[in-house]
Amino acid sequence: MEGTGKLTQQQSSIMEELKIQDNSPVEFTCPKINRVMSFLKTVEMVAPEGEDLEYFHRRKESILDTLEEIREANQALRAWGNQQHKKAELWKSQAKHFKQLITQPFKH
């Protein structure tokens, strides 16, 4: 998701769909990451005298790249957590079923 500070229609639709299936205890971080990235893009770099301005621009790009990596890691973690939640719900259902089987009287 591009760091413009605003979500595109497609991004909003995807997020709404994910929220329906989401069991995460934290809210989506993409909008927050977008706000930080948008702010960073508006910051004008002025190099101190004798310093290389290009160095500061590379650092700024490095920060933006790192924010994208954080976004991707957050999305992967959220997907993993939701997958684990689904597995736990399935196991819970199966355990309940097996408990019922075990506690039923044996019929010849």
C-alpha positions as CSV (number, residue, x, y, z in Angstrom):
1,M,0.0,0.0,0.0
2,E,1.5,3.2,-1.1
3,G,2.3,5.7,1.6
4,T,0.1,8.6,0.5
5,G,-1.6,9.0,3.8
6,K,-5.0,8.0,2.2
7,L,-6.2,4.5,1.2
8,T,-7.2,3.9,-2.3
9,Q,-10.7,2.5,-2.9
10,Q,-9.2,-0.9,-3.6
11,Q,-7.2,-0.8,-0.4
12,S,-10.3,0.3,1.6
13,S,-12.3,-2.6,0.1
14,I,-9.6,-5.1,1.0
15,M,-9.3,-3.8,4.5
16,E,-13.1,-3.9,5.0
17,E,-13.1,-7.5,3.8
18,L,-10.2,-8.4,6.1
19,K,-11.9,-6.8,9.1
20,I,-14.8,-9.2,8.8
21,Q,-12.4,-12.2,9.0
22,D,-10.0,-10.5,11.5
23,N,-9.6,-11.8,15.0
24,S,-6.6,-9.6,15.9
25,P,-6.6,-7.7,19.2
26,V,-5.1,-4.7,17.5
27,E,-6.4,-2.4,14.8
28,F,-4.9,-2.2,11.3
29,T,-1.6,-0.3,11.2
30,C,-1.6,0.6,7.5
31,P,-3.3,3.9,8.0
32,K,-0.9,4.9,10.7
33,I,2.1,3.8,8.6
34,N,0.6,5.8,5.7
35,R,0.4,9.0,7.8
36,V,4.0,8.7,8.9
37,M,5.2,8.1,5.4
38,S,3.1,11.0,4.1
39,F,4.7,13.2,6.7
40,L,8.2,12.1,5.9
41,K,7.7,12.8,2.2
42,T,6.8,16.4,3.0
43,V,9.9,17.0,5.2
44,E,12.4,19.0,3.3
45,M,16.0,18.0,4.0
46,V,18.6,20.7,4.5
47,A,22.1,19.4,5.0
48,P,24.3,21.0,7.5
49,E,27.2,22.9,6.0
50,G,29.8,20.5,4.7
51,E,27.4,17.6,4.7
52,D,26.2,15.6,1.7
53,L,22.5,16.3,1.1
54,E,22.2,13.1,-0.9
55,Y,23.1,11.2,2.3
56,F,20.1,12.6,4.1
57,H,17.8,11.8,1.1
58,R,19.1,8.2,1.1
59,R,18.4,8.0,4.9
60,K,14.9,9.3,4.3
61,E,14.3,6.7,1.6
62,S,15.7,4.0,3.9
63,I,13.2,5.0,6.6
64,L,10.3,4.8,4.1
65,D,11.5,1.4,2.9
66,T,11.7,0.2,6.5
67,L,8.1,1.4,7.1
68,E,7.0,-0.7,4.1
69,E,8.8,-3.7,5.6
70,I,7.0,-3.1,8.9
71,R,3.7,-3.0,7.0
72,E,4.4,-6.3,5.3
73,A,5.5,-7.9,8.5
74,N,2.3,-6.7,10.3
75,Q,0.1,-8.1,7.5
76,A,1.9,-11.4,7.6
77,L,1.6,-11.5,11.4
78,R,-2.1,-10.7,11.2
79,A,-2.7,-13.4,8.6
80,W,-0.8,-15.9,10.7
81,G,-2.8,-15.0,13.8
82,N,-6.1,-15.3,12.0
83,Q,-5.0,-18.7,10.6
84,Q,-4.1,-19.9,14.1
85,H,-7.4,-18.6,15.4
86,K,-9.3,-20.7,12.8
87,K,-7.2,-23.8,13.7
88,A,-8.0,-23.3,17.4
89,E,-11.7,-22.9,16.7
90,L,-11.6,-26.2,14.6
91,W,-9.7,-28.0,17.4
92,K,-12.1,-26.7,20.0
93,S,-15.1,-28.0,17.9
94,Q,-13.4,-31.4,17.4
95,A,-12.6,-31.6,21.1
96,K,-16.2,-30.9,22.0
97,H,-17.3,-33.6,19.5
98,F,-14.9,-36.2,20.9
99,K,-15.9,-35.3,24.5
100,Q,-19.5,-36.1,23.5
101,L,-18.5,-39.4,22.0
102,I,-16.5,-40.4,25.1
103,T,-19.3,-39.5,27.5
104,Q,-22.1,-41.3,25.6
105,P,-23.1,-44.6,27.0
106,F,-21.6,-47.6,25.1
107,K,-24.3,-49.4,23.1
108,H,-23.9,-53.0,22.0
